[in-house]
C-alpha cells in the first residue's frame, strides 16, 4: 500500500469518527413523572398538617392548654421530636431540647401520647418507611399550662 493511500484511509476514518462523535441521540421524553424530593414539597402542606396536629393535642388536653397570651418570661420551653406512621400513630417521641424542667417535659410527652392517634399525614409527606418526623415546641407558663409554637398567641413583651 502506498503511503498516500494509507493517509487517505486514516483521514477517512478520522472524518467518519468525527461525524459520529458530533451526533447526539435524544431519547424520547419520559412518560413517567419524576417524583419530587421531599425538600421540594410545598411547605404549606407540612405547615397545614402541623396545625392539624397541634389542634388535636389541644382538643385532647383542654385542661392543660393556656388560653390567652403566654407570659414574657416562660417557665419552660420543651422541644419534642416525634415520629408519626401513615395511620397517625406516634411511634417514637423524645425530648429534643429543654431547660431541665422535668414536670414540663413529662407534661409535653404525656399530652402528645393522649392525642395519638394524630390526624393521618398526607401521603406525600411520608418518607420511604411510611413515616413522618416532626418537631414541636411546648411553651409553658408558670401555672403549668402550655401553648404550641405552631399555633401560639403572641407572647407578652413585658414582665408584670
PyMOL commands that place a pseudoatom at each C-alpha (Angstrom):
pseudoatom trace, name=CA, resn=UNK, resi=1, chain=A, elem=C, hetatm=0, pos=[0.000, 0.000, 0.000]
pseudoatom trace, name=CA, resn=UNK, resi=2, chain=A, elem=C, hetatm=0, pos=[1.283, 3.386, -0.851]
pseudoatom trace, name=CA, resn=UNK, resi=3, chain=A, elem=C, hetatm=0, pos=[1.714, 5.973, 1.769]
pseudoatom trace, name=CA, resn=UNK, resi=4, chain=A, elem=C, hetatm=0, pos=[-0.810, 8.296, 0.054]
pseudoatom trace, name=CA, resn=UNK, resi=5, chain=A, elem=C, hetatm=0, pos=[-3.429, 5.549, 0.241]
pseudoatom trace, name=CA, resn=UNK, resi=6, chain=A, elem=C, hetatm=0, pos=[-2.673, 4.994, 3.957]
pseudoatom trace, name=CA, resn=UNK, resi=7, chain=A, elem=C, hetatm=0, pos=[-3.014, 8.703, 4.640]
pseudoatom trace, name=CA, resn=UNK, resi=8, chain=A, elem=C, hetatm=0, pos=[-6.310, 8.805, 2.730]
pseudoatom trace, name=CA, resn=UNK, resi=9, chain=A, elem=C, hetatm=0, pos=[-7.707, 5.867, 4.740]
pseudoatom trace, name=CA, resn=UNK, resi=10, chain=A, elem=C, hetatm=0, pos=[-6.640, 7.430, 8.039]
pseudoatom trace, name=CA, resn=UNK, resi=11, chain=A, elem=C, hetatm=0, pos=[-8.216, 10.739, 7.017]
pseudoatom trace, name=CA, resn=UNK, resi=12, chain=A, elem=C, hetatm=0, pos=[-11.458, 8.977, 6.016]
pseudoatom trace, name=CA, resn=UNK, resi=13, chain=A, elem=C, hetatm=0, pos=[-11.544, 7.035, 9.296]
pseudoatom trace, name=CA, resn=UNK, resi=14, chain=A, elem=C, hetatm=0, pos=[-10.965, 10.210, 11.318]
pseudoatom trace, name=CA, resn=UNK, resi=15, chain=A, elem=C, hetatm=0, pos=[-13.631, 12.045, 9.359]
pseudoatom trace, name=CA, resn=UNK, resi=16, chain=A, elem=C, hetatm=0, pos=[-16.196, 9.271, 9.980]
pseudoatom trace, name=CA, resn=UNK, resi=17, chain=A, elem=C, hetatm=0, pos=[-15.276, 9.160, 13.691]
pseudoatom trace, name=CA, resn=UNK, resi=18, chain=A, elem=C, hetatm=0, pos=[-15.659, 12.940, 13.991]
pseudoatom trace, name=CA, resn=UNK, resi=19, chain=A, elem=C, hetatm=0, pos=[-19.059, 12.822, 12.276]
pseudoatom trace, name=CA, resn=UNK, resi=20, chain=A, elem=C, hetatm=0, pos=[-20.293, 10.074, 14.595]
pseudoatom trace, name=CA, resn=UNK, resi=21, chain=A, elem=C, hetatm=0, pos=[-18.974, 11.905, 17.668]
pseudoatom trace, name=CA, resn=UNK, resi=22, chain=A, elem=C, hetatm=0, pos=[-20.818, 15.045, 16.652]
pseudoatom trace, name=CA, resn=UNK, resi=23, chain=A, elem=C, hetatm=0, pos=[-24.140, 13.202, 16.510]
pseudoatom trace, name=CA, resn=UNK, resi=24, chain=A, elem=C, hetatm=0, pos=[-26.319, 13.224, 19.592]
pseudoatom trace, name=CA, resn=UNK, resi=25, chain=A, elem=C, hetatm=0, pos=[-29.129, 10.917, 20.384]
pseudoatom trace, name=CA, resn=UNK, resi=26, chain=A, elem=C, hetatm=0, pos=[-32.003, 12.492, 22.264]
pseudoatom trace, name=CA, resn=UNK, resi=27, chain=A, elem=C, hetatm=0, pos=[-34.184, 9.931, 23.981]
pseudoatom trace, name=CA, resn=UNK, resi=28, chain=A, elem=C, hetatm=0, pos=[-37.938, 10.495, 23.860]
pseudoatom trace, name=CA, resn=UNK, resi=29, chain=A, elem=C, hetatm=0, pos=[-39.409, 12.335, 26.872]
pseudoatom trace, name=CA, resn=UNK, resi=30, chain=A, elem=C, hetatm=0, pos=[-40.260, 10.049, 29.735]
pseudoatom trace, name=CA, resn=UNK, resi=31, chain=A, elem=C, hetatm=0, pos=[-43.908, 9.235, 30.167]
pseudoatom trace, name=CA, resn=UNK, resi=32, chain=A, elem=C, hetatm=0, pos=[-43.348, 8.630, 33.878]
pseudoatom trace, name=CA, resn=UNK, resi=33, chain=A, elem=C, hetatm=0, pos=[-43.377, 11.648, 36.169]
pseudoatom trace, name=CA, resn=UNK, resi=34, chain=A, elem=C, hetatm=0, pos=[-40.188, 12.007, 38.163]
pseudoatom trace, name=CA, resn=UNK, resi=35, chain=A, elem=C, hetatm=0, pos=[-41.005, 12.119, 41.893]
pseudoatom trace, name=CA, resn=UNK, resi=36, chain=A, elem=C, hetatm=0, pos=[-40.064, 15.334, 43.651]
pseudoatom trace, name=CA, resn=UNK, resi=37, chain=A, elem=C, hetatm=0, pos=[-37.592, 15.083, 46.528]
pseudoatom trace, name=CA, resn=UNK, resi=38, chain=A, elem=C, hetatm=0, pos=[-39.026, 15.707, 49.983]
pseudoatom trace, name=CA, resn=UNK, resi=39, chain=A, elem=C, hetatm=0, pos=[-37.296, 19.091, 50.210]
pseudoatom trace, name=CA, resn=UNK, resi=40, chain=A, elem=C, hetatm=0, pos=[-39.183, 20.283, 47.137]
pseudoatom trace, name=CA, resn=UNK, resi=41, chain=A, elem=C, hetatm=0, pos=[-42.602, 19.584, 48.641]
pseudoatom trace, name=CA, resn=UNK, resi=42, chain=A, elem=C, hetatm=0, pos=[-44.736, 22.556, 49.440]
pseudoatom trace, name=CA, resn=UNK, resi=43, chain=A, elem=C, hetatm=0, pos=[-44.051, 23.752, 52.951]
pseudoatom trace, name=CA, resn=UNK, resi=44, chain=A, elem=C, hetatm=0, pos=[-47.697, 24.816, 53.067]
pseudoatom trace, name=CA, resn=UNK, resi=45, chain=A, elem=C, hetatm=0, pos=[-48.734, 21.156, 53.167]
pseudoatom trace, name=CA, resn=UNK, resi=46, chain=A, elem=C, hetatm=0, pos=[-46.406, 20.399, 56.083]
pseudoatom trace, name=CA, resn=UNK, resi=47, chain=A, elem=C, hetatm=0, pos=[-47.479, 23.567, 57.883]
pseudoatom trace, name=CA, resn=UNK, resi=48, chain=A, elem=C, hetatm=0, pos=[-51.144, 22.651, 57.421]
pseudoatom trace, name=CA, resn=UNK, resi=49, chain=A, elem=C, hetatm=0, pos=[-50.517, 19.189, 58.839]
pseudoatom trace, name=CA, resn=UNK, resi=50, chain=A, elem=C, hetatm=0, pos=[-48.643, 20.659, 61.822]
pseudoatom trace, name=CA, resn=UNK, resi=51, chain=A, elem=C, hetatm=0, pos=[-51.637, 22.913, 62.580]
pseudoatom trace, name=CA, resn=UNK, resi=52, chain=A, elem=C, hetatm=0, pos=[-53.950, 19.879, 62.488]
pseudoatom trace, name=CA, resn=UNK, resi=53, chain=A, elem=C, hetatm=0, pos=[-51.614, 18.022, 64.880]
pseudoatom trace, name=CA, resn=UNK, resi=54, chain=A, elem=C, hetatm=0, pos=[-51.497, 20.995, 67.259]
pseudoatom trace, name=CA, resn=UNK, resi=55, chain=A, elem=C, hetatm=0, pos=[-55.288, 21.228, 67.245]
pseudoatom trace, name=CA, resn=UNK, resi=56, chain=A, elem=C, hetatm=0, pos=[-55.556, 17.511, 68.082]
pseudoatom trace, name=CA, resn=UNK, resi=57, chain=A, elem=C, hetatm=0, pos=[-53.159, 17.967, 71.009]
pseudoatom trace, name=CA, resn=UNK, resi=58, chain=A, elem=C, hetatm=0, pos=[-55.235, 20.905, 72.262]
pseudoatom trace, name=CA, resn=UNK, resi=59, chain=A, elem=C, hetatm=0, pos=[-58.515, 19.020, 71.844]
pseudoatom trace, name=CA, resn=UNK, resi=60, chain=A, elem=C, hetatm=0, pos=[-57.258, 16.027, 73.845]
pseudoatom trace, name=CA, resn=UNK, resi=61, chain=A, elem=C, hetatm=0, pos=[-55.693, 18.132, 76.627]
pseudoatom trace, name=CA, resn=UNK, resi=62, chain=A, elem=C, hetatm=0, pos=[-58.123, 21.032, 77.243]
pseudoatom trace, name=CA, resn=UNK, resi=63, chain=A, elem=C, hetatm=0, pos=[-57.297, 21.459, 80.940]
pseudoatom trace, name=CA, resn=UNK, resi=64, chain=A, elem=C, hetatm=0, pos=[-53.583, 21.936, 80.148]
pseudoatom trace, name=CA, resn=UNK, resi=65, chain=A, elem=C, hetatm=0, pos=[-53.925, 24.419, 77.298]
pseudoatom trace, name=CA, resn=UNK, resi=66, chain=A, elem=C, hetatm=0, pos=[-53.052, 28.042, 78.040]
pseudoatom trace, name=CA, resn=UNK, resi=67, chain=A, elem=C, hetatm=0, pos=[-55.772, 30.415, 76.898]
pseudoatom trace, name=CA, resn=UNK, resi=68, chain=A, elem=C, hetatm=0, pos=[-54.607, 33.913, 76.029]
pseudoatom trace, name=CA, resn=UNK, resi=69, chain=A, elem=C, hetatm=0, pos=[-51.147, 35.404, 75.952]
pseudoatom trace, name=CA, resn=UNK, resi=70, chain=A, elem=C, hetatm=0, pos=[-48.095, 33.442, 77.125]
pseudoatom trace, name=CA, resn=UNK, resi=71, chain=A, elem=C, hetatm=0, pos=[-46.122, 35.329, 79.750]
pseudoatom trace, name=CA, resn=UNK, resi=72, chain=A, elem=C, hetatm=0, pos=[-43.000, 37.249, 78.705]
pseudoatom trace, name=CA, resn=UNK, resi=73, chain=A, elem=C, hetatm=0, pos=[-40.611, 35.028, 80.678]
pseudoatom trace, name=CA, resn=UNK, resi=74, chain=A, elem=C, hetatm=0, pos=[-41.755, 31.458, 80.082]
pseudoatom trace, name=CA, resn=UNK, resi=75, chain=A, elem=C, hetatm=0, pos=[-41.343, 28.844, 82.781]
pseudoatom trace, name=CA, resn=UNK, resi=76, chain=A, elem=C, hetatm=0, pos=[-40.150, 26.328, 80.226]
pseudoatom trace, name=CA, resn=UNK, resi=77, chain=A, elem=C, hetatm=0, pos=[-39.700, 25.600, 76.552]
pseudoatom trace, name=CA, resn=UNK, resi=78, chain=A, elem=C, hetatm=0, pos=[-39.725, 21.891, 75.703]
pseudoatom trace, name=CA, resn=UNK, resi=79, chain=A, elem=C, hetatm=0, pos=[-38.937, 20.758, 72.170]
pseudoatom trace, name=CA, resn=UNK, resi=80, chain=A, elem=C, hetatm=0, pos=[-40.261, 17.279, 71.405]
pseudoatom trace, name=CA, resn=UNK, resi=81, chain=A, elem=C, hetatm=0, pos=[-39.145, 15.183, 68.433]
pseudoatom trace, name=CA, resn=UNK, resi=82, chain=A, elem=C, hetatm=0, pos=[-41.678, 12.579, 67.343]
pseudoatom trace, name=CA, resn=UNK, resi=83, chain=A, elem=C, hetatm=0, pos=[-42.362, 10.187, 64.500]
pseudoatom trace, name=CA, resn=UNK, resi=84, chain=A, elem=C, hetatm=0, pos=[-45.833, 9.517, 63.100]
pseudoatom trace, name=CA, resn=UNK, resi=85, chain=A, elem=C, hetatm=0, pos=[-46.687, 6.495, 60.951]
pseudoatom trace, name=CA, resn=UNK, resi=86, chain=A, elem=C, hetatm=0, pos=[-49.027, 6.544, 57.951]
pseudoatom trace, name=CA, resn=UNK, resi=87, chain=A, elem=C, hetatm=0, pos=[-52.018, 5.943, 60.253]
pseudoatom trace, name=CA, resn=UNK, resi=88, chain=A, elem=C, hetatm=0, pos=[-51.211, 8.875, 62.537]
pseudoatom trace, name=CA, resn=UNK, resi=89, chain=A, elem=C, hetatm=0, pos=[-49.864, 6.760, 65.401]
pseudoatom trace, name=CA, resn=UNK, resi=90, chain=A, elem=C, hetatm=0, pos=[-46.990, 8.281, 67.344]
pseudoatom trace, name=CA, resn=UNK, resi=91, chain=A, elem=C, hetatm=0, pos=[-44.384, 5.523, 67.169]
pseudoatom trace, name=CA, resn=UNK, resi=92, chain=A, elem=C, hetatm=0, pos=[-41.490, 7.431, 68.773]
pseudoatom trace, name=CA, resn=UNK, resi=93, chain=A, elem=C, hetatm=0, pos=[-41.212, 10.552, 70.874]
pseudoatom trace, name=CA, resn=UNK, resi=94, chain=A, elem=C, hetatm=0, pos=[-38.482, 12.109, 72.962]
pseudoatom trace, name=CA, resn=UNK, resi=95, chain=A, elem=C, hetatm=0, pos=[-37.466, 15.414, 74.441]
pseudoatom trace, name=CA, resn=UNK, resi=96, chain=A, elem=C, hetatm=0, pos=[-35.102, 17.050, 71.977]
pseudoatom trace, name=CA, resn=UNK, resi=97, chain=A, elem=C, hetatm=0, pos=[-34.327, 20.246, 73.912]
pseudoatom trace, name=CA, resn=UNK, resi=98, chain=A, elem=C, hetatm=0, pos=[-35.330, 21.511, 77.338]
pseudoatom trace, name=CA, resn=UNK, resi=99, chain=A, elem=C, hetatm=0, pos=[-34.330, 23.761, 80.180]
pseudoatom trace, name=CA, resn=UNK, resi=100, chain=A, elem=C, hetatm=0, pos=[-34.412, 20.804, 82.578]
pseudoatom trace, name=CA, resn=UNK, resi=101, chain=A, elem=C, hetatm=0, pos=[-37.968, 21.216, 83.895]
pseudoatom trace, name=CA, resn=UNK, resi=102, chain=A, elem=C, hetatm=0, pos=[-38.879, 17.548, 84.443]
pseudoatom trace, name=CA, resn=UNK, resi=103, chain=A, elem=C, hetatm=0, pos=[-42.550, 18.287, 85.087]
pseudoatom trace, name=CA, resn=UNK, resi=104, chain=A, elem=C, hetatm=0, pos=[-42.909, 20.276, 81.851]
pseudoatom trace, name=CA, resn=UNK, resi=105, chain=A, elem=C, hetatm=0, pos=[-41.108, 17.537, 79.901]
pseudoatom trace, name=CA, resn=UNK, resi=106, chain=A, elem=C, hetatm=0, pos=[-43.426, 14.869, 81.300]
pseudoatom trace, name=CA, resn=UNK, resi=107, chain=A, elem=C, hetatm=0, pos=[-46.490, 17.020, 80.533]
pseudoatom trace, name=CA, resn=UNK, resi=108, chain=A, elem=C, hetatm=0, pos=[-45.364, 17.602, 76.931]
pseudoatom trace, name=CA, resn=UNK, resi=109, chain=A, elem=C, hetatm=0, pos=[-44.762, 13.896, 76.278]
pseudoatom trace, name=CA, resn=UNK, resi=110, chain=A, elem=C, hetatm=0, pos=[-47.986, 12.830, 78.026]
pseudoatom trace, name=CA, resn=UNK, resi=111, chain=A, elem=C, hetatm=0, pos=[-50.084, 15.365, 76.102]
pseudoatom trace, name=CA, resn=UNK, resi=112, chain=A, elem=C, hetatm=0, pos=[-48.655, 14.038, 72.831]
pseudoatom trace, name=CA, resn=UNK, resi=113, chain=A, elem=C, hetatm=0, pos=[-49.445, 10.432, 73.842]
pseudoatom trace, name=CA, resn=UNK, resi=114, chain=A, elem=C, hetatm=0, pos=[-53.021, 11.401, 74.779]
pseudoatom trace, name=CA, resn=UNK, resi=115, chain=A, elem=C, hetatm=0, pos=[-53.507, 12.999, 71.362]
pseudoatom trace, name=CA, resn=UNK, resi=116, chain=A, elem=C, hetatm=0, pos=[-52.461, 9.851, 69.491]
pseudoatom trace, name=CA, resn=UNK, resi=117, chain=A, elem=C, hetatm=0, pos=[-53.522, 8.745, 67.000]
pseudoatom trace, name=CA, resn=UNK, resi=118, chain=A, elem=C, hetatm=0, pos=[-52.912, 12.076, 65.315]
pseudoatom trace, name=CA, resn=UNK, resi=119, chain=A, elem=C, hetatm=0, pos=[-54.548, 13.043, 62.023]
pseudoatom trace, name=CA, resn=UNK, resi=120, chain=A, elem=C, hetatm=0, pos=[-53.401, 10.881, 59.115]
pseudoatom trace, name=CA, resn=UNK, resi=121, chain=A, elem=C, hetatm=0, pos=[-50.458, 12.615, 57.433]
pseudoatom trace, name=CA, resn=UNK, resi=122, chain=A, elem=C, hetatm=0, pos=[-50.651, 13.348, 53.708]
pseudoatom trace, name=CA, resn=UNK, resi=123, chain=A, elem=C, hetatm=0, pos=[-49.045, 10.500, 51.770]
pseudoatom trace, name=CA, resn=UNK, resi=124, chain=A, elem=C, hetatm=0, pos=[-46.572, 12.775, 50.029]
pseudoatom trace, name=CA, resn=UNK, resi=125, chain=A, elem=C, hetatm=0, pos=[-45.065, 13.880, 53.356]
pseudoatom trace, name=CA, resn=UNK, resi=126, chain=A, elem=C, hetatm=0, pos=[-44.129, 10.322, 54.335]
pseudoatom trace, name=CA, resn=UNK, resi=127, chain=A, elem=C, hetatm=0, pos=[-40.588, 9.048, 53.966]
pseudoatom trace, name=CA, resn=UNK, resi=128, chain=A, elem=C, hetatm=0, pos=[-39.639, 5.718, 52.375]
pseudoatom trace, name=CA, resn=UNK, resi=129, chain=A, elem=C, hetatm=0, pos=[-40.651, 3.884, 55.574]
pseudoatom trace, name=CA, resn=UNK, resi=130, chain=A, elem=C, hetatm=0, pos=[-44.137, 5.418, 55.577]
pseudoatom trace, name=CA, resn=UNK, resi=131, chain=A, elem=C, hetatm=0, pos=[-43.284, 7.746, 58.470]
pseudoatom trace, name=CA, resn=UNK, resi=132, chain=A, elem=C, hetatm=0, pos=[-43.056, 11.468, 59.134]
pseudoatom trace, name=CA, resn=UNK, resi=133, chain=A, elem=C, hetatm=0, pos=[-40.635, 13.021, 61.619]
pseudoatom trace, name=CA, resn=UNK, resi=134, chain=A, elem=C, hetatm=0, pos=[-41.743, 16.232, 63.314]
pseudoatom trace, name=CA, resn=UNK, resi=135, chain=A, elem=C, hetatm=0, pos=[-40.656, 18.671, 65.996]
pseudoatom trace, name=CA, resn=UNK, resi=136, chain=A, elem=C, hetatm=0, pos=[-42.969, 20.787, 68.137]
pseudoatom trace, name=CA, resn=UNK, resi=137, chain=A, elem=C, hetatm=0, pos=[-42.270, 23.331, 70.870]
pseudoatom trace, name=CA, resn=UNK, resi=138, chain=A, elem=C, hetatm=0, pos=[-44.347, 23.343, 74.069]
pseudoatom trace, name=CA, resn=UNK, resi=139, chain=A, elem=C, hetatm=0, pos=[-44.348, 26.820, 75.653]
pseudoatom trace, name=CA, resn=UNK, resi=140, chain=A, elem=C, hetatm=0, pos=[-45.125, 26.647, 79.389]
pseudoatom trace, name=CA, resn=UNK, resi=141, chain=A, elem=C, hetatm=0, pos=[-46.345, 29.437, 81.652]
pseudoatom trace, name=CA, resn=UNK, resi=142, chain=A, elem=C, hetatm=0, pos=[-45.632, 29.358, 85.393]
pseudoatom trace, name=CA, resn=UNK, resi=143, chain=A, elem=C, hetatm=0, pos=[-49.051, 27.746, 86.017]
pseudoatom trace, name=CA, resn=UNK, resi=144, chain=A, elem=C, hetatm=0, pos=[-48.024, 24.628, 84.016]
pseudoatom trace, name=CA, resn=UNK, resi=145, chain=A, elem=C, hetatm=0, pos=[-50.335, 25.327, 81.082]
pseudoatom trace, name=CA, resn=UNK, resi=146, chain=A, elem=C, hetatm=0, pos=[-48.936, 25.347, 77.576]
pseudoatom trace, name=CA, resn=UNK, resi=147, chain=A, elem=C, hetatm=0, pos=[-49.336, 26.519, 74.035]
pseudoatom trace, name=CA, resn=UNK, resi=148, chain=A, elem=C, hetatm=0, pos=[-47.647, 25.025, 70.985]
pseudoatom trace, name=CA, resn=UNK, resi=149, chain=A, elem=C, hetatm=0, pos=[-45.376, 27.180, 68.875]
pseudoatom trace, name=CA, resn=UNK, resi=150, chain=A, elem=C, hetatm=0, pos=[-47.183, 26.136, 65.681]
pseudoatom trace, name=CA, resn=UNK, resi=151, chain=A, elem=C, hetatm=0, pos=[-50.357, 27.948, 66.765]
pseudoatom trace, name=CA, resn=UNK, resi=152, chain=A, elem=C, hetatm=0, pos=[-49.370, 30.060, 69.779]
pseudoatom trace, name=CA, resn=UNK, resi=153, chain=A, elem=C, hetatm=0, pos=[-50.670, 33.505, 70.653]
pseudoatom trace, name=CA, resn=UNK, resi=154, chain=A, elem=C, hetatm=0, pos=[-48.173, 36.379, 70.601]
pseudoatom trace, name=CA, resn=UNK, resi=155, chain=A, elem=C, hetatm=0, pos=[-46.075, 36.320, 73.735]
pseudoatom trace, name=CA, resn=UNK, resi=156, chain=A, elem=C, hetatm=0, pos=[-46.268, 39.153, 76.260]
pseudoatom trace, name=CA, resn=UNK, resi=157, chain=A, elem=C, hetatm=0, pos=[-43.499, 41.713, 75.885]
pseudoatom trace, name=CA, resn=UNK, resi=158, chain=A, elem=C, hetatm=0, pos=[-43.356, 42.967, 79.477]
pseudoatom trace, name=CA, resn=UNK, resi=159, chain=A, elem=C, hetatm=0, pos=[-42.969, 41.181, 82.773]
pseudoatom trace, name=CA, resn=UNK, resi=160, chain=A, elem=C, hetatm=0, pos=[-45.835, 42.042, 85.088]
for i in range(1, 160): cmd.bond("trace and resi %d" % i, "trace and resi %d" % (i + 1))
show_as sticks, trace
zoom trace
